[in-house]
Structures are given as C-alpha cells and as structure tokens.
Amino acid sequence: MLTIYGRANSSNVQLAMWAVNELGLEHERLDYGQGHASAKTPDYLAMNPMGLVPVLRDGDVTMFESAAILRYLGARYGAPDFWPADPAERGPLDTWAEWGKTTFAPAVLRIFVYEVRTAPQDRAPAELAAAARALVPLATILDARIGDGPWLGGRDFTFADIACGHILHRYYTLVWDRPDLPALAAYFERLQTRPAYRAHAMVNYDALRGAYPKVAP
Ligand SMILES: N[C@@H](CCC(=O)N[C@@H](CS)C(=O)NCC(=O)O)C(=O)O
C-alpha cells in the first residue's frame, strides 16, 4: 500500500492524491504539514530534507517533489493511455506537464499568496494586478492548447492533465479578474466529472486563510 504524507489542502498534495486516486491505487494519506504533524522532525526530514509535503512511500521507494511523484506513479502504474511508453508520444505531453507545474501553477499561486496567505493590511492591490497580468497570457495559452480537447493531449486523459489541472480549482475560486476563456472553462467542467478530481483537487482552502506569515502555498 502507498502512503502519502501531506495535508489535503496543499496544492502539491492534491496533485499527488489526484494521481493516486485516478490510478485506483490502494493508499493511505497521513496529515503532515502546516496545522498537522510536523514536517520538520528528524524522521520526516530523512524522507524529505526540504521539510515540505508531499512525500510518497511505496514499499522501498521514498520520494518527494509532487511532479516527480506523478511521473513515478504514471511510469509504474499508469496504463499506456495515461503514461505513453513511447518517448515520442510522452515527450510532448511532458512538455505540458512541466509547463503546468513550473509555469502555470506558480502564476496561479501568486494570486493565492496574495489573497489567502497575505494579511489584508499587507496586501498591495498593485501586486494583485501584476499577478493577474502575468497569469492571463498563460491561461490564454492553456485555453488555446485545450481547444475542443477533451483533454490536453486530445482524446486521452493523461498525467499532463493532472499537472496542469490540479491548480484550476484555485484558478476558478480565487477572487480576481479572470478572463473569459471558454475552452478552459469547459475543460474545468470536464475535470469535475472525474470523481478523483472532485475529491482530491477541489479541496477547500479556507483553513489556510490568515496563516501568516507566508509559508509555502
Ligand atoms: N516543489 C515541491 C513544493 C512542496 C511545497 O511547497 N509544499 C508546501 C505545501 S503546497 C508545504 O509543504 N508547505 C509547508 C507545510 O505545509 O508545512 C512539490 O511540488 O512537492
């Protein structure tokens, strides 16, 4: 059985948990991280010296970094439609997975940090405007990529959808001046038809509000 260490309201834990559940893997999740068991104890730091969540344990395998966990799960347990064996097929999908995790998600999290992680008296509206200016072109790129979809790679739902889609709940629930992007909105609707997405990526983050000073989102 797999073990995921990490609080359910962490976006990076959500990425890992969505993948575990999308793949139907037997698992347990243990509440670690802010507001829960410490991720800074010697035992935890031996699993992840960064002291962050998530961590995955799968038998003798212990690893951190949610995107690496996603790739590990895909490579080890994913069917070929989720994790294509052919590098020529997987590479372009991985481009979007990487972009989702390292470019799109951080741009969404910048708005999250402003609205959820920054005390109201410390918020500078210019920062929200700058964050939105940075995010809109990225969301427009994603909207164009999805087109009629239904998924990022076209016909099949893949690991790339998890790397990009896990952050859309925050994208659509944070209060900011979202552009009208019909393909992206339709994609978010489609994601919500997936039980694993609803259960593990659409997690309320109100408990994080007011948790100042800022910590990793
Ligand atoms: N690059 C890492 C980032 C991990 C990270 O920043 N985790 C945050 C939650 S999303 C965290 O551990 N915050 C501190 C805490 O919860 O104690 C990953 O993708 O796994």
Ligand as a Chemical Component Dictionary entry (heavy atoms), coordinates in Angstrom:
data_LIG
# 
_chem_comp.id                   LIG 
_chem_comp.type                 NON-POLYMER 
_chem_comp.pdbx_formal_charge   0 
_chem_comp.three_letter_code    LIG 
# 
loop_
_chem_comp_atom.comp_id 
_chem_comp_atom.atom_id 
_chem_comp_atom.alt_atom_id 
_chem_comp_atom.type_symbol 
_chem_comp_atom.charge 
_chem_comp_atom.model_Cartn_x 
_chem_comp_atom.model_Cartn_y 
_chem_comp_atom.model_Cartn_z 
_chem_comp_atom.pdbx_ordinal 
LIG N1  N1  N 0 8.201 21.543 -5.231 1  
LIG C1  C1  C 0 7.537 20.915 -4.125 2  
LIG C2  C2  C 0 6.891 22.014 -3.281 3  
LIG C3  C3  C 0 6.295 21.452 -1.990 4  
LIG C4  C4  C 0 5.619 22.546 -1.171 5  
LIG O1  O1  O 0 5.880 23.758 -1.315 6  
LIG N2  N2  N 0 4.738 22.115 -0.260 7  
LIG C5  C5  C 0 4.026 23.057 0.601  8  
LIG C6  C6  C 0 2.525 22.806 0.512  9  
LIG S1  S1  S 0 1.903 23.011 -1.132 10 
LIG C7  C7  C 0 4.424 22.845 2.048  11 
LIG O2  O2  O 0 4.980 21.813 2.407  12 
LIG N3  N3  N 0 4.160 23.873 2.908  13 
LIG C8  C8  C 0 4.539 23.837 4.296  14 
LIG C9  C9  C 0 3.689 22.980 5.167  15 
LIG O3  O3  O 0 2.572 22.604 4.826  16 
LIG O4  O4  O 0 4.164 22.676 6.271  17 
LIG C10 C10 C 0 6.499 19.907 -4.638 18 
LIG O5  O5  O 0 5.972 20.110 -5.749 19 
LIG O6  O6  O 0 6.239 18.905 -3.967 20 
# 
loop_
_chem_comp_bond.comp_id 
_chem_comp_bond.atom_id_1 
_chem_comp_bond.atom_id_2 
_chem_comp_bond.value_order 
_chem_comp_bond.pdbx_ordinal 
LIG N1  C1  SING 1  
LIG C1  C2  SING 2  
LIG C1  C10 SING 3  
LIG C2  C3  SING 4  
LIG C3  C4  SING 5  
LIG C4  O1  DOUB 6  
LIG C4  N2  SING 7  
LIG N2  C5  SING 8  
LIG C5  C6  SING 9  
LIG C5  C7  SING 10 
LIG C6  S1  SING 11 
LIG C7  O2  DOUB 12 
LIG C7  N3  SING 13 
LIG N3  C8  SING 14 
LIG C8  C9  SING 15 
LIG C9  O3  DOUB 16 
LIG C9  O4  SING 17 
LIG C10 O5  DOUB 18 
LIG C10 O6  SING 19 
# 
